[in-house]
Amino acid sequence: MPSEWLLGVLLGALYVAAIVAMRQKGAFTDEVDHYAQISVFTHADWRVLPEITTIPGYHLLVAAILRVTGSSLDAARLVNAGFGLVAIAGFHALRRRLWNGTETIATAQFIALPILVPLFFVAYTDVLALALLMWAAWASVARRHAVAALLLTLLVGVRQHEVLWAGLFALFAIAAAPARARLQDALRASPSALPYALPLICFGAFWWWNGAVSLSRSQAGLHPDFSLHAGNPCLALLVAGLLLPLHVLCGLREFGAKVRRSPWLGAIPFLLVAGFWFGFHPDNPYNTVLPAYYLHNLIPTSIEGNPTLRALAAVGAAVTACGLAPTRLRPDGARWIYPIALLFLAASWLVELRYVLVPFALWLAFREHRGRAIEYATLALWLVLAVCMMSATVTHRFFL
C-alpha cells in the first residue's frame, strides 16, 4: 500500500537522521565502559575490564567487526544501529507469524518506541540482546525450538539475566501439547521444550563459576542475586499507561463489564494501589545520581519524594493494569508473560527504563491491536515522543 511505503520511507529517513545526528557526540554514560572494553578487544587484549557487569559477547562481536572496518565510537554506534535493524526484522517476523496483516503498523510502533529509540544509536548491549530475543521468540512460535534455544544461549553471552525468557518459550512448547497429556506429563507431552534447558545450564554454569550474576565483582553489591523489589514492576505499569492511554481506556470498559459479572474483581484496583504505595522504593544508590539528567532516576525519585505524585502514580499504575489486562495475546501460553515479566523486573534492584523495554517489546508483539485509528494515533504519539527523546539525547539535556 502507498501509505505503508510512505511510512517506511519516513521511518527510514528518521533512522538515518538519528545516526548522522549522533556523529562526533561524546560518550553517553555506560558507553564509556562499553567502548573501552570494545577497544581493549579490538587490540587483541583479552582482559575484561572490572566495570563490565555482562558477559562480554557484545563487546567481542563489535570488536571483531571494528577490526575490519576501523575502530571509533561512531563506528561502534553504527554497528549497534545495524543490530537495531536485525531487532526490527525479528519483531516484524514475529508479529507477522502471530497477527498476520498487522505487522506493518506494529513494526512502525516498535521502531518509534520512545524507550527504545535512543538505544539504537549508542554502544549499549541492549539492542543486540533484544535482537536475539526477538528472533528466539519467532523461532519458538515457529516451533524451531533448537534454534530458539541456541539464540537464547547466545543471549546469555550478551545480557545473562535475560535467560529468564527461556522459561516463557519453553511454556510455549508445552502449551502446544494436548491439554490432557500436558496435565499428565508436560515434558513427555512436549519434548520440544527440552532444548530450553541449554541456555539455563549455561547460565547456571556461569553463575557457579563467577559466584554472582553480575560479571563485575565490584558491581555485584548493587545488582544482588537473591532479592526482589517492586520498583521496576511499578515503573513498567507507569510507562505502559503513559504510552498506551487509548488502549487503557478501551480495556477499562471491558474490565468494568467483568466487575459487574464478578464483583470481587473490584478489589483488584485497590490492592494494586496499596501495593504501589507501600512497595515502590527506588533505594538503589544509582537511582539518586543526577536525576535532572537521567530520566530513569527523575521519575522514581520524584514519586518517592512527593506524596501527591506517589498517589497519582499508584492510581495510574492500577488503572493501567486493569485496562491492559483484557488484551488478547498470542500464541497459546502467552499470558505467562505476566508472571515471568514480574519476576524478571522484580529481580533487578536498580530501577531502569531499559529493563522495562524487554517485556514491553515482547508484549507489543503478542498483543491484539485495538483498531486502525487507535494504533495510528499511538504511532503518532510515539513518533513525537521519540523525536523529543532523540533531541534531548543528542543535546545532552537528558538520557534514558
Secondary structure, 3 states (H helix, E strand, C coil): CHHHHHHHHHHHHHHHHHHHHCCCCCCCCCHHHHHHHHHHHHCCCCCCCCCCCCCCHHHHHHHHHHHHHCCCHHHHHHHHHHHHHHHHHHHHHHHHHHCCCCHHHHHHHHHHCCCCHHHHHCCCCHHHHHHHHHHHHHHHHCCCHHHHHHHHHHHHCCCHHHHHHHHHHHHHHHHCCCHHHHHHCHHHHCHHHHHHHHHHHHHHHHHHHHCCCCCCCCCHHHCCCCCCCCHHHHHHHHHHHHHCHHHHHHHHHHHHHHHHHCHHHHHHHHHHHHHHHHHCCCCCHHHHCCCCCEHHHHHHHHHHCCHHHHHHHHHHHHHHHHHHCCCCECCCCHHHHHHHHHHHHHCCCCCCHHHHHHHHHHHHHHECCCCHHHHHHHHHHHHHHHHHHHHHHHCCCCEC
